[in-house]
């Protein structure tokens, strides 16, 4: 669930950014495309964004906004990349780059961020690092805190564990110090990333502190889905701390919530329950939940591609 959560948060937290670009009349006549993002449906989002392009291109010179055009193209590329259409996304970014000029500060940093994300998502993590670093430095030089934080956040994802922590702490510092509510919106994802970095380093007490901090922050946002994910993180970390009964209580609470609210079941909750029952030597319950975990997680394309050995273990223990 760690990686799935990271992806969900990184693609979800930039929504709602207001477009401040104005035409010569002082009013932006074009849609706020950032508010149109549906991160669960990048295909339909791409279509909605693409429908703006002919309106933009056919607009008179007095209303046409080149930087808006660049930023729109970066988000079309992002939607394409999320669908695995990496070549198409690359061509879209090339078009954005051809429009970029030196005075387009926000356009440039958004271009760099999406270029880095597409490289990383297409399996070129090492190539993405200097791009994200350029975005971070450019953001600092031009006081673009919101996007600087994004760049630091991405550096915290693509760097190895021993370097992730520094980047994630930089991102947390920007978010906590900023009065910009858009920056505050990053806190849940940043707490999550730092928590998992500490977990990877086996610093489980520090990880639990961050996961609990993340859970409390998520509760202030009143989003049930992200609250459940943050709660799962706490339970997973409690297992690493060998606090098995506390961990089991949390996962059972999540399971009960899914059942009571008739929400689609979560294979990662089943997996955790299975691991905990296995530790407690309750093999019948462990097998039951490994079976359920495999039923759900075998359909998870990300898990199949990135952690096949984990999926194979679930399958073997379900038999």
N, C-alpha and C positions, 0 to 999 in steps of 0.2 A: 504493500500500500504506500510505502514511502515514495517511490518514484511516481506512482499515479498521482499522489497528492501534490508533489512538486509540480507536475505538469499542469494539473488543474489550477493550482494557485498562480503559477507564472502566467498562464494564458488568461486568467480571470481577473487579475487585479488592476489591469490598466483600463478597464471599461469605465465609461462615464467621464473620461477626460474631455473637458470643454475645448472646442475649437476657438481660438482667439484671433485667428487670421481674419483680417477685414479687407474689403475692397477699397477702392479710392473713395467710395461714398461713405465709408465707415461702418458698413453693415456687411456681414458675410451672408450672401444669398443662398449658399449651398448647405446641404444637410450636415449635421454633426455626426459624422460617420463613426466616431469612437463610441457614441451612445447607441449605435446600431449593432454593435458586436454581439453575436451569440456564439460564445466559445465552444458550446456543445455541438454547434452546427456550422462548422467552417465552410461547408459547401454552399449553404444558403446565404451565409454572410458574404462570401465572395461574389455571389450573384447580385446581392443588394448593392455592394460597393461598386461593382462593374457598371450598374445602371446609372451611377452618378457621372461616369466618365464622359459620355456623349453630351450631357447637359453642360458639363464643365468646359469641354472643348468647343462647344458651339456658343458659349457665352461671349458677350461683347468684351472688348479690352478693358472697359471700365469696371467690370465685375470679375473678370478672370483673375484667379489667384494662383500663381505658380507654386508657392510653397504648400498651399492646400493640396494642389495636384500631387506634389511629391509625397506628402504625408499619406494621402489616400492610396497611392501606389504601394507605399511600404506596407500598408495594412492589407491590401489585396495580396501582396506577396506572402504576408504572414498567414493569411487564410489558405493560400495555396500550399505553403509549406506544411501546415497542419494536416493537410490531406495527403501528404507525401508526394505532391507534384513539384518536386524540387527544381527540375529544369525550367518549368514554367515560371516558378517563383523567381528564379535567377534572372530570367529575361525581363520580368516585371521590374525587378530592382535595377536592371541596366537602363530601362526607360526612365526610372526615377533619377538615376545618377546623371543621365543626359540633360535633365531639367535643372538639377541643383546648381545654385550659384553661391558665392562666398558669403552672402549676407543671410542665407537660409540656415540659421543656427539649429532650430528645432527640426527642420527637414533633414539636415545632415545627421543629427544624432539618431533620429528615428531610422534613417536609412542604414546607419552602421549597426544599430541594434537588430534590425531584421535580417541583415546580411549575416551577422553572427549567429542568430537563432537558426537560420536555414542551414548554415554550415554544420552547426552542432546537431541539428535534427537529422541531417542526412549522413551522419556518421563521421563527420570531419571535425571532431572536437578540437584537435590541436590547431587546426586552421582557424577555428572560431576565436581562440584566445586573444591573438593580437587585435582582432576586430573589436571585441568587447573592451579590451584595454584602451584602444583608441577612443571608443565612445565614452568611456569613463573619464579619461583625461580631458577630452573635448568638453564634456559636461561640466567638469570642475572649472575649466578656464572661462566658461561662458555662463556660469551661475544657473545651469539647467538642472536644479536639484532633483526634480522628479525623474528625469531620464538618467541622471548620474546614478541615482539609487538603483534603477533598473539594470544599468551596466554592472554595478558592483554585485548586484544580486546574481546576474548571469555568470560573472567571474567566479562567484562562490559555488556555482553548479559545475562549471567545466574544469575547475582546478582540482588536483588530487586532494584528499582529506587534509593533509598537513598544511595546505595553503587556503583551503576553503574557509577556515575559521576567520582568518584575518579579513577576507573580503566580506563575509557575512556580517562580521562585527562592524565594518565600515557602513554597510547598508543599514544595519540596525541603528547606528548612530545618526545617520541622515534622517531616517524615518522618525525616530524619537525626538530629535531636536527641531524638526520642521514644524511650522505652523500651517503648512499646506496640507489640507485634508486628503489630497490625492496621495501624498507621501505617507500619511498615517495609514492609508489603505494597504500599504505594503507590510504592515507589522505582522500580520498573521503568517504570511509567507516567509518573512525573515526569521521569525521565531521558529517556524518549522524547519527551515534549512539549518539554522545553527543547532537546533536540537538533534537533527540527524547527523550533523557533522560530529558533534560530541559523541553520539551513539556509535558512529563508525570508529571513533578513536577509543571506544570502550570506557569513556568517561560518563558512565550512566547516571550518576547523581546530577551532574551538570545538564545532561540531556533531559532528565525528568523536570528540572527547574524550568527549562525553556519550553518544554511541551505543556507544562501546567500554565505557564505564562501565556502561551499561545491559546490554550483552551479558554482561559479567562477573557482574553481579548476577543476571541470568536464569539463568546456569549454576548458581548456588547453589541455585536453586529446582527444578532437575531437571525442568523442563517442556519437553519437546522442541519443542512447537509455538511457545511464546513465545521459545525460544532461536533457532529458525529465523527468526522475524520480526525479532528483534534483530540477527541476523547479516545479514539482507537490508538493514536500515537502514545497517549499516556499509558494505556493498558499494555501496549507492546513493550514500552520501556520498563514497566513494572516486571514483566517476565524476565527481561535481561537482568534486573536487580534481584531476581529470585523471589519476588514477592508474589507468589503464584496465586494465592487466594484473592488478593486485591485485583490482580490482573484478570482473573476469571470472573469476578464480580462485574468488572467493567464490560467485558465482552458479552456477558449474559444480559446486562442492561441494554446494550446495543441490540442484541438479538431480539429481546422483548420489545424494544421500540419499533423495530422493523415489523414485527408481527402485529402489534397493536395498531400501528398506523397504516398497515397494509402497504408498506414500502417494499420495493424489490429488494430481495435479500442480497447481502454483500459477501462475496466469496472470501474476502480477506478476514472478515469476522469469523467465518467458518474455519479458516486456516488457523487463526489464533486459538480458537476453542480446541481444535484438534491437537495443536502443539501442547497446550496446557494440560489437556486430559492425558496425553501421552506421558508427560512429565510426572503426572500424578498416578500413573500406572493404571488408569481406567481405559483399558484397551478397547472395550466395546464402544464407549463414547468417542474415543479418539478416531476409531475407524469410521464411525457414523459421520463425523464432521470432516474427516479427510475426503470421504466420498462426496459430501456436499461441496466442499471447497473445490475439488477437481471438476465437478459438474459446472460450476460457475467460472472458475479461473482458466479452464481449458479453452474458453471462448475469448479470453483476454489476449488480444493480438500483441499488446506491448509486452506482457509477461512472457509470452511464447518467444518473442524476438530477443528479449534482453535477459531473462532469467530462466532459460529452459531447464537448467538443473533443479531449480526450485520447484518447477511444475512437475518434473519427473519424480521428485521425492514425494510430492503430494500424491501422485498417482500410485507409486509403489506402496505407500502406507495406507492407501484406501483399499487395497486388496487383502 
